[in-house]
Amino acid sequence: MSTIRVADLPEAEQDFIRTTLRRSTPLHELLGLEIVEIGDSHALLSMPVREQAFNSTGNLHGGAIATLIDVAAGTAAARGSGFEPGKNSLVTADLHVRYLGRPHGDQVYARAEVLKAGRQLVIVECRVTDVEDRIIAAADFSMMLVPLRRPLRPVATAKDTDPDL
């Protein structure tokens, strides 16, 4: 499979991808996360720089950046590993973020790339940049493939076969 740019897909497919990302995770909706591009072992996501993601000093919250990284890296890990929806689940094992600057412009982008996918552990590198391609954060990330498990809180729309992304 090759790289898919979401903007190149028909509008109905773009809406499906957007809805799937946000449907059962209100935090993704609040932050306005969008999948821009996915490939065999990478993912590119965007997040608007807006008040919902600001901290008390009016700057982009580190937790919002970490969430963007987590979702981008998880998406890349799902694509570039032995993950099989309905058979196993992916969970974050480790996330280390280095915050390197504040963004210019109204969007930030997280590009995550699988470095190595083992039987259980998937290692991902992620960089967050702004609209001027300035680096805002860099992260090391790992996910584990684990057996399916029941959610902590039942969600009406969730199925036991859904991934933990």
N, C-alpha and C positions, 0 to 999 in steps of 0.2 A: 504494500500500500504506500502511497505517496502522501505528500502534505496536502491538507485540505484547508483552504482559506474560507472561513465561514461567510465572509462578505460576498464570495463568488457563488454561494448556494442560492437556490430559489428562496423567496421570502418565507414560504411555509416551513422550509427546513431550518432557516435561521431562527424563526420563532420557536420551533420545537427544541432546538439546542438551548436557546435562552431560557425557555420554560423548564426544561429538564434540569439545568444547572441551579435554578432558583426555587423550584417548586416546593421541595421539602426542607429547604434550609433558609429560614428567614434572614439569617446574617448575610448570605450571598445576595439576596434581594436588597437589603438595606445598604450594602456597600456598592451595589450596581455592577457586580462582577460579570464579565462577558468573556466567552471563548472567542479568540480572534483567529487562531490557527491550531491545528493538531496534526501530528505526523506519527510515524512509527514509534518514535521514542522521545518526542518533544511535545510541548504545549506552550502556547502563547496566550495569555489572558490579559485583560485590561480592567482597570478600575478608575472611575472618575475621581478627581480630587475635588471633593465637595464636603460641605459641613457635616454630613452624617459620619464622615470618617476622620473628623478633626478631634484633637485632644483639647484640654482646657486652656491651652495657650494659643489655640487657633492654628495649629500645625497638623500635618497628616499624622495620625496616631500610629505608633509602632505596631500595635496589635492589628490594625487594619492592613498594614503592609505584610505582617506575618500571615494573616489569613489569606491574602492574595497569593503569597508564596506557597502556602500549604495546599491551596486548591490547584494552582498551576502544577506544582510538583506531584501531587496526587494524580492529576490527570495524565501527566507524562508517565508516571509509574504504571498506571493502569494500561497504557498503550504499549509500553516497552518492557513488559514483564510477562510472567506466566499467569497473570490474573485472568480468572474465568468467572464472569458474573454468574451467580447462582451456585457456584461451586466453592468459592472462597471469598475472602474479604481482604481489603487493604486497610491498614491502620498506620498512622504516623508513629514511628519509633523514636525519631530524633529530629529536631529542627534547631539550627544555629544560624541566627541572622546577624549580619554586620550592617548597621545603619551608617551610610556613608555621605548622605547629603539630603537636602530638601528639594522637592521637585519644582521645576518651572513648568507652567502650563496647566491644563485642566485634565490630564490623563496620566496614569502611570501604567507600565506594562511589565509583566513578569514572564520571562522566557525560561522554562525549565527543560533540562535535558538529562536523560538517564545516562549515568556514567557506567553503571554495572548493575545487571539484574541477575541475582542468584536464585536458588530455589525458594528461599524465604525472605531474603533481604534485598531491597532495591535501593540503590544509591543515586541521588539526583542532585544536580547543581542548578541553582536558579539565580538569575540576575534581574533586578528591578530597575527600569530606566524611565525617564520622563519623555515628553514629546520632543525634546532636543537631543535625545539619545544619551543624556548624562546619566551615570550610574547613581542610583539612590540607595540601593541595598544589594548585598550579595548573601547567598545562603547555601549551606550544606544541609541536605535533607535525606532522611532514610525512611522507608516504609517496610512493613512486614506483611507478607501474605499469611493469613491465618484462616482457620476453618470458620465457616459462617457462624454467627452468633446472634442471639436475640438482642434487640435494642434495649437500652436502659428504660426508655419511655415509649410505650406503644404510640405509633403515629398512624392515623387512619389510612393514609395513602402509601405507607411504607410496606414493602414486602420483605420477608426474611432473606430473599435472594439479592436485595439491593446492596451495592457496595457502600462502604463507610466514607465516601468522598465528601 
